[in-house]
């Protein structure tokens, strides 16, 4: 699997843009530009240069001895190699070199000595390099070279395209080995977090593939005992669990399977996060988890339409469609007031009608991270259905939910939370029903007197927007 496994005497390049020359002198012709982590087979030494062979490029030549570190890959050197791995583990920018030393350790150490630590380090290097490459410029020659270096050791990356941007992700083989070996809870936690990243889920997966992946992600996270973790790792596992279970609840509901356990689990995981113990870099992660849970929170309730002058019934439409039937005491499901079909998940328990029976708000979720508000409104010429999304950008992450009716049949209260252009935004709004325009908004409900006075008790008791 690793290039180091095929070499007996190894020289690891420690500097970027080292030069492989045709002869052991500075004036000799340059053969190849070498990068940190490149492995070379040592064949001799002359004039302060090592005579080497580069198996990856199939080139022989000479490299300055000061630009490499040599090892015979013997068991007696294993501890020294691991010491270097531990040092490089927390050195940003040295990921390719860390992969090379991890590979050398795995080759040199006796089989019984190789444990989860070496694979934990290898996975950490690979995952960090993938994230660095995703944030960097595609034209950066150093990043491209480091990715080629780690690929020569069998480290595989995958590309995930989302909204015109490409995310590079580590395939995860080393982390899977960590979970299969006796490992500390911290090692398991790091592996689980790396293997279940939301941004590494391919948005083009088929429904069955996504359902299987969400189940697997939930199983991986369940292997971690959070009670044995430091606070910051406990929080990270709980936040990831919340997001994964919220997605799984949506997937199960779409399949007609019971989703309430997963919906309740997502809310419980979010509630278990100790917000006071969140470092600055995890604040956005917490918001991300909360929005994901908010999008699917209705899965935690039974699919029963609440009492009111208006009601909702659903029937199957075309394959994959659910048709919504608006009913009242005079118009049952076989003769509805209005009918509208959708490929999204209809949360029947979210239906709320106003006192006059002229408006009904309903949560409809087309994606696991995106929930819309549907408004059924009685007009002079019949009933209309308006769809209000969480944001005007393409569906990414967000929800818009009903928060209460204002007496007078002219205003509606809503809570909106969405990720827009990489930033999270949460607002509480007063919407004018005749135009559906936002009349007033604030970042806290108590800042709007009408909101504070007329917010629905059922919304206040169940929403995650008031966290």
C-alpha positions in Angstrom: 0.0 0.0 0.0 2.8 2.4 0.9 5.8 3.2 -1.2 8.1 3.0 1.8 7.2 -0.7 2.1 9.2 -1.5 -1.0 12.4 0.3 0.0 15.2 -1.1 2.2 17.3 2.0 2.8 15.3 5.2 2.6 16.0 8.9 2.3 13.0 11.2 3.1 13.2 14.6 1.6 12.6 17.2 4.3 12.6 20.4 2.2 10.4 21.7 -0.6 12.1 22.3 -3.9 15.1 20.2 -3.2 16.9 19.3 -6.4 17.9 15.9 -7.8 21.1 16.4 -9.8 22.9 14.4 -12.4 26.2 14.6 -10.4 27.3 15.3 -6.8 27.9 19.0 -7.3 25.9 22.2 -7.2 26.7 23.0 -10.8 25.4 19.7 -12.1 22.3 19.5 -14.3 19.0 19.5 -12.4 17.0 16.3 -13.0 13.9 16.7 -10.9 12.5 19.1 -8.3 11.8 17.2 -5.0 9.3 18.0 -2.3 9.0 17.3 1.4 7.9 13.7 1.9 9.4 12.3 -1.3 11.1 8.9 -0.7 14.3 8.0 -2.4 16.2 4.7 -2.3 19.8 5.3 -1.1 22.5 3.7 -3.2 25.7 5.5 -2.1 27.3 8.7 -0.9 29.7 11.1 -2.5 31.0 14.6 -1.7 28.2 15.4 0.8 25.5 14.1 -1.6 23.5 10.9 -1.5 23.3 8.8 -4.6 19.6 7.9 -4.9 16.9 6.5 -7.1 13.5 8.1 -7.3 11.1 5.2 -7.9 8.1 7.5 -8.4 9.7 9.3 -11.2 12.0 6.5 -12.3 15.1 8.8 -12.1 18.5 8.3 -10.6 20.7 11.1 -9.3 22.2 12.9 -6.4 20.6 15.0 -3.6 22.3 17.0 -0.9 22.5 14.9 2.3 21.4 18.0 4.3 18.1 18.0 2.5 17.0 14.5 3.5 16.9 12.2 6.5 18.0 8.6 6.1 16.7 5.5 7.7 17.3 1.8 7.3 13.7 1.0 8.2 14.8 -1.4 10.9 12.8 -2.2 14.1 15.4 -0.4 16.3 14.6 2.9 14.5 10.8 2.6 15.0 10.6 4.6 18.2 12.8 7.4 16.7 10.5 7.6 13.6 7.4 7.7 15.8 8.9 10.6 17.8 9.2 12.6 14.6 5.6 11.7 13.6 4.4 13.0 17.0 6.4 16.2 16.4 5.1 16.8 12.9 1.5 15.9 13.9 0.9 19.4 15.2 3.0 21.2 12.6 0.8 22.9 9.9 2.2 22.7 6.4 4.2 19.5 7.1 1.5 17.1 6.2 3.3 15.4 3.3 6.4 14.9 5.4 4.3 13.5 8.2 2.7 11.0 5.9 6.2 9.9 4.8 7.4 9.4 8.4 4.2 7.6 9.3 4.7 5.2 6.3 8.4 4.7 7.3 7.3 3.9 10.9 4.7 1.3 9.7 7.4 -0.3 7.6 10.1 -0.3 10.3 8.0 -1.3 13.4 7.3 -4.9 14.3 3.8 -5.9 13.5 2.8 -6.3 17.1 4.0 -2.7 17.8 1.9 -1.0 15.2 -1.2 0.4 16.9 -3.9 3.0 16.4 -1.5 5.9 17.1 0.3 5.5 13.8 -2.9 5.3 11.7 -4.4 8.2 13.8 -1.4 10.3 12.8 -1.5 9.2 9.2 -5.2 10.1 8.9 -4.7 13.4 10.6 -2.0 14.4 8.2 -4.0 13.4 5.2 -7.2 15.0 6.4 -5.4 18.3 7.2 -3.8 18.4 3.8 -7.1 17.8 2.1 -8.6 20.8 4.1 -5.6 22.9 3.3 -5.9 22.1 -0.4 -9.6 22.9 -0.3 -8.9 26.4 1.1 -5.9 27.1 -1.1 -5.6 28.1 -4.7 -5.9 25.4 -7.3 -2.8 26.8 -9.0 -0.6 26.6 -5.9 2.4 24.4 -7.1 3.3 23.4 -3.5 -0.1 22.1 -2.6 -0.3 20.1 -5.9 3.1 18.7 -5.3 2.3 17.6 -1.7 -0.9 15.9 -2.9 1.2 14.0 -5.5 3.6 13.0 -2.7 1.0 11.6 -0.4 -0.7 9.8 -3.3 2.5 7.9 -3.9 2.1 6.4 -0.4 -1.4 5.2 -1.2 -3.3 8.1 0.4 -6.4 8.6 -1.6 -8.4 11.8 -1.9 -11.8 12.4 -3.4 -13.3 15.6 -4.8 -16.8 16.7 -3.9 -18.4 19.5 -5.9 -21.0 21.7 -4.3 -22.4 25.0 -5.5 -19.6 25.4 -8.0 -16.8 24.8 -5.4 -14.7 21.7 -5.1 -14.0 20.3 -1.7 -11.1 17.8 -1.4 -11.6 15.1 1.2 -9.4 12.3 2.5 -10.9 8.9 1.7 -10.4 7.7 5.3 -8.7 4.3 5.2 -6.3 5.2 8.1 -9.2 6.3 10.3 -11.2 3.1 9.5 -8.2 1.2 10.8 -8.2 3.3 14.0 -11.8 2.2 14.7 -10.9 -1.4 14.0 -7.9 -1.4 16.4 -7.8 -1.0 20.2 -7.7 2.8 20.5 -8.3 5.5 23.0 -11.6 7.3 23.0 -9.9 10.4 21.8 -8.4 8.5 18.8 -11.9 7.1 18.0 -13.4 10.5 18.3 -10.9 12.1 15.8 -11.5 9.2 13.4 -15.3 9.4 13.7 -15.3 13.2 13.1 -13.1 12.9 10.1 -15.2 10.0 8.6 -18.5 11.8 9.1 -17.9 15.3 7.8 -20.9 16.9 6.3 -18.9 18.8 3.6 -17.5 15.5 2.3 -20.9 14.0 1.5 -21.5 14.0 -2.2 -24.7 16.0 -2.9 -25.2 13.9 -6.1 -25.7 10.6 -4.2 -28.9 8.7 -5.0 -31.5 8.5 -2.2 -30.7 4.9 -1.3 -26.9 5.7 -1.2 -27.5 8.7 0.9 -29.7 6.7 3.3 -27.1 4.0 3.7 -24.3 6.6 4.2 -26.3 8.4 6.9 -26.9 5.1 8.7 -23.2 4.3 8.6 -22.3 7.8 9.8 -24.6 7.4 12.8 -23.1 4.0 13.6 -19.5 5.4 13.4 -20.4 8.1 15.9 -22.1 5.7 18.2 -18.8 3.9 18.6 -17.4 6.8 20.6 -18.0 7.0 24.4 -18.3 10.7 25.0 -18.1 10.3 28.7 -14.4 9.6 28.4 -13.6 12.6 26.3 -12.4 16.1 27.1 -15.2 18.8 26.9 -14.2 20.1 23.5 -14.3 16.7 21.9 -17.6 15.8 23.6 -19.1 18.9 22.1 -17.8 18.1 18.6 -19.1 14.6 18.7 -22.5 15.8 20.0 -22.7 18.5 17.3 -21.9 16.0 14.6 -24.4 13.5 16.0 -27.1 16.2 15.9 -26.4 17.0 12.3 -26.2 13.3 11.2 -29.3 12.2 13.1 -31.3 15.2 11.7 -30.3 14.2 8.2 -31.2 10.5 8.9 -34.6 11.6 10.3 -35.3 13.3 7.0 -34.2 10.3 5.0 -36.3 7.9 7.0 -39.4 10.1 6.8 -39.0 10.3 3.0 -38.9 6.5 2.9 -42.1 6.2 5.0 -40.1 4.8 8.0 -40.4 5.9 11.6 -38.3 9.0 12.0 -39.2 10.1 15.5 -36.3 8.3 17.3 -33.8 10.0 15.1 -35.5 13.4 15.3 -35.6 13.2 19.1 -31.9 12.0 19.1 -30.9 15.0 17.0 -32.5 17.5 19.4 -31.1 15.7 22.5 -27.6 15.7 21.0 -27.8 19.4 20.3 -29.1 20.0 23.8 -26.1 18.0 25.2 -23.6 20.5 23.8 -22.0 22.7 26.5 -22.1 26.1 24.8 -19.9 27.6 27.5 -17.1 25.2 26.6 -17.0 25.9 22.9 -13.8 27.4 21.6 -14.1 30.2 19.1 -13.4 27.9 16.1 -16.4 25.7 17.1 -19.0 28.4 17.3 -19.8 28.2 13.6 -19.9 24.4 13.9 -22.5 24.7 16.6 -24.7 27.1 14.5 -24.3 24.7 11.6 -25.6 21.8 13.7 -28.5 23.9 15.1 -29.7 24.8 11.6 -29.5 21.2 10.5 -31.6 20.2 13.5 -33.9 23.1 13.0 -34.6 22.0 9.4 -35.7 18.5 10.5 -37.0 19.2 14.0 -40.6 18.2 13.1 -39.5 14.6 12.7 -39.4 14.4 16.5 -43.2 14.8 16.7 -46.0 12.3 15.6 -47.4 13.0 12.1 -50.8 14.2 13.4 -52.4 17.4 12.1 -53.1 19.7 15.1 -56.6 20.9 15.9 -57.8 24.1 14.1 -60.4 25.4 11.7 -58.2 24.2 8.8 -56.5 20.8 8.5 -54.1 18.9 6.3 -54.3 15.5 4.8 -51.7 13.9 2.5 -52.1 11.4 -0.4 -49.6 9.9 -2.8 -49.2 11.6 -6.2 -46.9 10.8 -9.0 -44.0 8.4 -8.0 -42.1 10.2 -5.2 -44.7 13.0 -4.8 -46.8 13.8 -1.8 -50.0 15.8 -2.4 -51.3 18.1 0.3 -55.0 18.4 0.8 -56.4 21.5 2.6 -59.5 20.5 4.6 -62.1 21.9 7.0 -65.3 20.6 8.5 -67.2 21.2 5.2 -64.5 20.0 2.9 -63.0 16.6 3.8 -60.1 15.0 2.0 -62.3 13.8 -0.9 -63.4 17.4 -1.6 -60.5 19.6 -0.4 -60.3 23.4 -0.4 -57.0 23.2 -2.2 -54.5 20.6 -3.4 -50.8 21.0 -4.0 -48.1 18.3 -4.7 -44.5 18.3 -3.8 -41.4 16.1 -3.9 -40.4 17.4 -0.4 -41.2 16.0 3.0 -44.5 17.4 4.3 -44.5 17.8 8.1 -48.2 17.4 8.9 -47.6 18.1 12.6 -46.4 21.6 11.7 -49.8 22.8 10.2 -51.2 25.8 11.9 -54.3 27.7 10.9 -55.3 31.2 12.1 -58.4 31.8 14.2 -60.5 32.9 11.2 -59.7 29.8 9.1 -58.4 31.9 6.2 -54.7 31.1 6.5 -52.6 28.0 7.1 -48.9 27.7 7.6 -47.1 24.4 6.8 -43.5 23.2 6.9 -42.3 21.4 3.8 -38.7 20.1 3.6 -37.3 19.4 0.1 -33.8 18.7 1.3 -32.3 17.4 4.5 -30.8 20.8 5.3 -33.5 23.1 3.8 -37.1 23.7 5.0 -39.6 26.0 3.5 -42.7 27.6 4.8 -45.9 27.1 2.7 -48.8 29.5 3.2 -52.3 28.5 2.1 -54.3 31.8 1.8 -58.0 32.4 1.1 -58.4 35.0 -1.7 -61.5 36.4 -3.3 -61.2 33.9 -6.2 -60.2 30.9 -4.2 -57.2 29.5 -2.3 -53.6 30.2 -3.2 -50.4 28.5 -2.0 -47.2 30.6 -1.6 -43.8 29.0 -0.9 -41.4 31.1 1.1 -37.8 29.8 1.2 -35.3 30.5 4.0 -33.1 32.5 1.6 -33.0 33.6 -2.0 -29.7 31.8 -2.7 -29.6 28.3 -4.0 -30.6 25.7 -1.4 -27.8 25.0 1.0 -28.6 25.2 4.7 -31.5 26.9 6.3 -35.1 26.9 7.5 -38.0 29.3 7.7 -40.7 28.5 10.2 -44.1 29.7 11.5 -43.9 31.4 14.9 -47.4 32.8 15.4 -50.4 34.6 14.0 -51.0 38.3 14.8 -54.7 39.0 15.5 -56.4 40.9 12.7 -55.5 38.5 9.9 -52.8 40.8 8.5 -49.5 39.7 9.9 -47.5 36.5 10.4 -44.6 35.8 12.7 -41.7 33.7 11.4 -38.2 32.7 12.5 -35.6 32.4 9.7 -32.1 31.0 9.9 -29.8 30.3 6.9 -26.3 30.1 5.7 -25.8 32.8 3.0 -22.5 33.2 1.2 -20.7 31.3 3.9 -22.2 33.3 6.8 -25.0 32.3 9.2 -27.9 34.7 9.7 -30.8 34.4 12.2 -33.7 36.8 12.2 -37.2 37.0 13.7 -39.6 38.6 11.4 -43.1 40.1 11.1 -44.5 39.4 7.6 -47.3 41.3 5.9 -49.8 38.7 4.7 -51.2 40.6 1.8 -47.8 41.1 0.2 -45.6 38.5 2.0 -43.1 41.3 2.5 -41.0 41.5 5.7 -42.5 44.4 7.6 -40.0 44.3 10.5 -37.3 42.1 11.8 -34.7 41.7 14.6 -32.1 39.3 15.7 -33.9 38.7 19.0 -37.7 38.2 19.4 -37.9 40.4 22.5 -36.7 43.3 20.3 -40.1 43.2 18.5 -43.0 44.0 20.7 -45.6 42.4 18.4 -43.4 39.2 18.2 -42.9 39.0 21.9 -46.6 39.4 22.5 -48.1 37.0 19.9 -45.5 34.3 19.5 -47.1 30.8 19.6 -46.5 28.8 22.7 -46.1 25.6 20.7 -43.4 27.3 18.5 -41.5 28.7 21.5 -41.5 25.3 23.2 -40.1 23.4 20.2 -38.0 25.7 18.1 -34.1 25.6 18.2 -33.9 29.2 17.0 -34.2 30.4 20.7 -31.2 28.4 21.8 
